[in-house]
């Protein structure tokens, strides 16, 4: 018999305990083993423009909007701040010759959010690009806009 002290010094004896401590690891794919990702996906929905329905177009201009209305710088600044805007963006529209729909708010308060009371009853307010930093408010007298009413019947 070989004494125990001599067996510890041999290479076979030194390798045997080391083999017992090796830990078997799973494959790197075990991190993605969940059936569903724990993080919500970053959805990118396609842009869909709001359809222009004929019953929403109230006025049809033969020329440009500059021929009928004047740009108001103070109301445009208020529009950018959200203090003078349409209640529902472009629910009523003006269709101009350049085929650009523009939203409408009336001085009587129809489709107009005006907490600072800047509107007048005899005016029509036309909103171009309301939800952007380029919002422009055009003001036209109600009398001149009546001439441009759309003749198509409301549905």
N, C-alpha and C positions, 0 to 999 in steps of 0.2 A: 504494500500500500504506500501511496505517496502521501506525505503529509499535506494537510490543507493549506498550509502556508506556501508550499511549492506550487499547488494548483492555481492559486490566485495570480501568480506571476506569469503564467503561460498565456499566449495570445488567444487560444481557443476559449479560455475561461473569461478573458476580458471582453471578448466580442459577444458572448452569449447574453450577458445582462443588458448590453446596449441595444441589441435587437428587440428585446422585450419592451423597450420604451418608445419605439417608433409609433407615431400616431398616424393612422390612415386618414387622409383628408378626402373630402368629397371633391368632385369636379368643380371648376369655377362656375359652371352653369347653375349651381344650387342657389345662387342669389336671385336668379330670375325664375325660380320654380313656382312662383305664385301664379294662379290662373288669371288674375287680373292685376294690373299695375296699381300700386297703392297711391300713385299720384294721378290726378285727373289729367286727361289729355289736353293739349293746347289746340283747341278747335279753331279752324280757319274756315268760317262759312263763306261761301261765294257771295259777292256783292249783288244784290238784286235791287234795282231802282224801283221806286214807288210807281205803280202804273198810273198814267194820266187818264182818268176816266172822263168822258165827255160831259157828264153832268156836273163836274166840279169846275169846269172852266166857265167863269162868269163873264169876263170881258175878253174880246178879241181885238187886238190893235192891228191896224194895217201898216203902221210904221213902227218906229222904235219907241221905247218907253220915255226917252228924253223929249219926244215931241208932245207928250201929254202931261208929264209930271216933272217935278223938280227934286233934286237930291237934297235932303236935309242932313247936314253934318251932325247937328246935336242929337237928333233922333237916331242916327246911325251909330253914334257912340253909345247911346243908351241901349240900343239893340245888342251891341257887342257885350255890354255888361249884363244883359238879361232883364233890363228894366223897361223895355218897350219892345215886345215881341208878339208873335201870333200865339194864340192859345193852342191851336193844332197847326203844326207846320204844313203849309200849302194844301190845306183842305179845300180852300177856294183859291182859284188861280186866274192869272191873266196870261194869255198867250200872245206874245208879240211876234212881229215879223221875223225876228231872228230865231224863232222857234225855241225860246227859252221860257219855261214856266216860272212865274213869279207869284209869291203868295200875297194874299190880301187880308187886310184888317180894316174895319170901318170905324169912323170916329164915334159912332153910336155905341161901340163896345162889342160888336159882333166879331168874334175871333180875334180879339185884341186884349192883351194883358198890359195894362197901363197903370201901375200902382202910383206913379207920380202925377197922374192926371194931366198929361201933356196933349191929349187928343182933342179935336174939335169936331162937332157934329157934322159940319158941312165938308169934311175932308175924307179922302180914301187914302189909306197907307199901303204902299206896295213894298214887299220885303223880298230882297234879292240875297240869296245865300245866308239865310238867317242863322243856321247852326255853325257858322264859321267865324273866324276873326275878321272876315271881309264883309260882314253884314252891311248892307246899304238899304236905307229906307227912303223911298220916293214918295212925295206927297202930291196928290192931285185933288182939285176941287171935285166934289161929287157931281156937280152940274155937267162938267165936261166928260166925266166917265160914263154918264148915262147914255151918251151918244154911241159908246162902244160896247153896249150890252150884247152878249152873244144871243143870236136869234134862235139857237137850237133849243128845243123844249127840254125842261127838266124831267128826269125820269124818276 
